[in-house]
Amino acid sequence: MAQKWKRCWFVLKGHTLYWYHHPNDEKAAGLINVATYDLESTREQKKKYVFQLSHQRYKPFVFAAETLADLSMWVSHLITAKTKYALAHQSVPDREEDCYSETEAEDPDDESPRHGCDSPKKRLQNAPEKAQLFPASGEPSSTASSPQGSPRPCSPLEPTGEDLECLMRCLKQGGVSLIGRQRFLTQEQCRKSFIRRNKNPHINEKVHVVRALQSTLKAKLEELQVLEQLLSDAELTSEKFTHWKEEHQELYQELREWWARQEGQDPDGGLGAEHGPPEEAAEP
């Protein structure tokens, strides 16, 4: 039996996502440690801008934003929160109470997560598996909240291709694929991390040499593939070979020079050293 959608308001603080049943609630209804969940796309027929936080052992949480801009914003901030946690911590908590929790009647002496509390103290057994993203304050139809809880104006215009491009960039920068597989360090992050860790000019010079050698090796492998393709052609004709020489003039010239050195000949086809006829013996 399909569960009904629940309208909730969310606040993202660090790597903890708090949800509220009403925008004016002082106490959060529950929390999710997004660092322990995988951010994935999901197929939901009744909702348009949907994503989910899934866990290998515990139940997933499915979310639906009102607009594509809100979806892009939330995905971007969730990816940033997960990435910061992954870079700062070695291990991810695995206990259920460290992954998500819900609260019953709150103790009035407890502080709200909005005022700095890390997590609610009490937990229920059944958490809502589906929730719709709404602002932390204001009317859902007129405002959309940032993950930190501050409302901002929301345009009623239909999403454009630029919004999709923005969402794709957010996923790429965060190291998350479209199917939700996390890449902890993207190529750009690895490059920046290397620059931060290696300010020694000698190390940088050695790395530059290694990269140059790798580029040279890659180029030579490509040349070998071109030669292999030519030599393995069982239907090679003079016309094909002439066409191949025109397309690969530099490689052909390099091969001629190499072959000339091996044979001791001039690259233009002549002998490397001229030898005249033997001189006749002088008459006495």
C-alpha positions in Angstrom: 0.0 0.0 0.0 1.5 3.3 -1.0 2.1 5.8 1.7 0.7 9.4 1.5 2.9 12.4 1.0 3.5 14.5 4.1 4.1 18.2 3.8 7.2 19.2 5.8 9.6 22.1 6.3 13.3 21.4 6.4 16.4 23.0 7.8 19.9 21.8 6.9 22.5 22.4 9.5 25.9 21.0 8.8 25.3 17.4 7.7 22.0 17.1 9.7 18.7 17.7 8.0 15.9 18.6 10.4 12.2 18.5 9.4 9.2 20.3 10.9 5.5 19.7 10.5 4.7 23.4 10.6 6.8 26.4 9.7 6.4 28.0 13.1 7.3 24.9 15.1 10.1 25.5 17.6 11.0 21.8 17.9 12.0 19.6 15.0 9.9 16.5 14.3 12.9 14.5 13.3 16.4 14.6 11.8 18.4 12.8 9.2 22.2 12.5 9.2 22.7 12.9 5.4 26.3 11.8 5.7 25.1 8.3 6.3 22.7 8.2 3.3 23.3 8.1 -0.4 21.7 10.8 -2.5 19.9 9.2 -5.5 17.3 9.9 -8.1 14.1 8.0 -8.0 11.0 7.4 -10.2 7.8 8.8 -8.7 4.8 9.0 -11.0 2.8 11.5 -9.0 5.6 14.0 -8.3 7.9 15.7 -10.6 11.0 17.0 -8.8 11.8 14.0 -6.7 15.0 12.6 -5.1 15.7 10.3 -2.2 18.2 9.6 0.5 18.7 5.8 0.7 20.6 3.6 3.1 21.9 0.0 2.7 20.3 -1.1 6.0 17.6 1.4 6.9 14.5 2.7 5.1 14.9 5.5 2.4 13.5 9.0 2.6 11.9 10.3 -0.6 11.5 14.1 -1.2 9.7 16.2 -3.7 10.5 19.9 -4.3 8.0 22.3 -5.7 10.2 23.6 -8.6 13.3 22.5 -10.4 15.2 25.5 -8.9 14.4 24.2 -5.4 15.4 20.7 -6.4 18.8 22.0 -7.7 19.3 24.1 -4.6 18.6 21.2 -2.2 20.7 18.7 -4.1 23.6 21.1 -4.3 23.6 21.8 -0.6 23.1 18.1 0.4 26.1 17.2 -1.9 28.2 19.9 -0.3 27.3 18.7 3.2 28.1 15.1 2.4 31.4 16.0 0.7 32.5 18.1 3.7 31.7 15.3 6.1 33.5 12.7 3.9 36.7 14.9 3.8 36.6 15.6 7.5 35.8 12.1 8.8 37.3 8.7 8.3 34.3 6.6 9.0 30.5 7.0 8.7 28.2 6.1 11.6 26.3 2.9 11.1 23.9 2.8 14.1 20.3 3.5 13.4 20.1 6.3 16.0 23.1 8.0 14.4 21.4 7.9 10.9 17.9 9.2 11.6 15.5 9.8 14.5 12.1 11.3 15.3 10.8 13.0 18.3 7.6 12.7 20.4 6.6 15.4 22.8 9.6 17.5 23.5 10.9 18.5 26.8 10.5 22.3 27.2 13.9 22.5 28.7 15.5 21.1 25.5 16.7 23.5 22.9 15.4 23.4 19.4 17.8 22.4 16.6 17.3 25.9 15.2 19.0 27.2 18.2 22.0 24.9 18.1 20.8 21.5 19.3 22.6 18.7 17.5 19.8 16.2 17.6 16.4 15.5 19.2 16.6 13.4 22.3 13.7 11.1 21.7 13.0 8.8 18.7 9.9 7.1 17.3 9.9 3.8 15.5 8.1 4.9 12.3 9.5 7.8 10.4 7.8 9.3 7.4 9.3 7.8 4.3 8.0 10.5 1.9 8.0 14.2 2.5 7.5 17.3 0.4 10.0 20.1 0.6 8.6 23.4 1.8 10.1 26.5 3.3 11.0 26.9 7.0 8.7 29.9 7.1 6.1 31.5 4.9 3.5 30.1 2.5 4.7 27.1 0.4 3.3 28.5 -2.8 5.0 31.9 -2.4 8.4 31.2 -0.9 11.1 28.5 -0.9 13.5 28.0 1.9 17.2 27.7 1.6 18.7 24.6 3.4 19.7 26.9 6.3 16.1 27.9 6.8 16.0 31.5 5.5 13.1 32.0 3.0 13.8 33.5 -0.4 11.5 34.6 -3.3 10.6 31.8 -5.7 9.8 32.5 -9.4 6.7 30.9 -10.7 8.2 30.5 -14.2 8.6 27.1 -15.7 12.0 25.5 -15.5 14.4 26.1 -18.3 17.4 24.3 -19.8 19.7 26.4 -17.7 18.2 25.0 -14.5 18.9 21.5 -15.7 22.5 22.5 -16.6 22.8 24.0 -13.1 21.6 20.7 -11.6 24.1 18.7 -13.6 27.0 21.0 -12.6 26.0 20.6 -8.9 26.0 16.8 -9.3 29.4 16.9 -11.0 31.0 19.3 -8.6 29.7 17.2 -5.7 31.1 14.0 -7.0 27.7 12.2 -7.3 26.5 10.5 -10.5 23.0 10.6 -11.8 22.3 7.1 -10.4 23.5 8.2 -7.0 26.9 6.6 -6.8 29.2 8.8 -4.8 32.7 9.7 -6.0 34.4 11.1 -2.9 37.0 13.1 -4.9 36.4 14.4 -8.4 39.3 15.2 -10.8 39.1 18.9 -10.0 39.1 18.2 -6.2 42.1 15.9 -6.6 43.9 18.7 -8.5 43.1 21.3 -5.9 44.1 18.9 -3.1 47.4 18.3 -4.7 48.2 22.0 -5.1 47.4 22.5 -1.4 49.6 19.6 -0.2 52.6 20.1 -2.5 54.1 23.6 -2.5 57.6 22.2 -2.8 58.9 23.3 -6.2 61.1 20.2 -6.6 58.1 17.9 -6.2 56.1 20.0 -8.6 58.9 19.8 -11.1 59.0 16.0 -10.8 55.3 15.8 -11.2 55.5 18.0 -14.3 58.1 15.6 -15.8 55.9 12.6 -15.0 52.9 14.2 -16.6 55.0 15.0 -19.7 56.1 11.4 -19.9 52.6 10.2 -19.6 51.5 12.5 -22.4 54.4 11.2 -24.6 53.5 7.6 -23.8 49.9 8.2 -24.7 50.9 9.8 -28.0 53.2 6.9 -28.8 50.5 4.4 -28.0 48.2 6.2 -30.4 50.8 6.1 -33.1 51.2 2.3 -32.6 47.5 1.8 -32.9 47.6 3.7 -36.2 50.4 1.5 -37.5 48.7 -1.6 -36.3 45.6 -0.6 -38.1 47.6 -0.1 -41.3 49.6 -3.3 -41.1 46.6 -5.5 -40.2 44.6 -4.3 -43.3 44.4 -7.3 -45.5 43.0 -5.3 -48.4 45.7 -2.6 -48.3 46.3 -1.0 -51.7 48.7 1.7 -53.0 45.9 4.1 -53.1 45.0 3.5 -49.4 48.7 3.7 -48.4 49.1 7.0 -50.3 46.0 8.4 -48.5 47.4 7.1 -45.2 50.7 8.9 -45.8 48.9 12.2 -46.4 47.0 11.9 -43.2 50.0 10.9 -41.1 52.8 12.8 -42.7 54.7 13.5 -39.5 54.6 9.8 -38.4 55.6 8.6 -41.9 58.6 11.0 -42.0 59.6 9.9 -38.5 59.5 6.3 -39.6 61.6 7.1 -42.7 64.3 8.8 -40.6 64.4 6.0 -38.1 64.7 3.4 -40.9 67.4 5.4 -42.6 69.4 5.5 -39.4 69.1 1.8 -39.1 70.3 1.1 -42.7 72.9 3.8 -42.6 71.2 5.7 -45.4 70.2 9.3 -46.0 66.4 9.9 -45.3 66.0 11.1 -48.9 66.9 7.7 -50.2 70.7 8.1 -50.8 73.5 6.3 -49.0 74.7 7.8 -45.8 78.3 8.1 -47.1 79.4 8.4 -50.7 81.9 5.8 -51.9 83.7 6.4 -55.2 85.2 3.6 -57.4 88.5 2.2 -56.1 91.5 4.2 -57.3 93.7 2.5 -59.8 97.2 1.8 -58.8 99.7 4.4 -59.9 101.9 3.4 -62.7 105.5 3.0 -61.7 
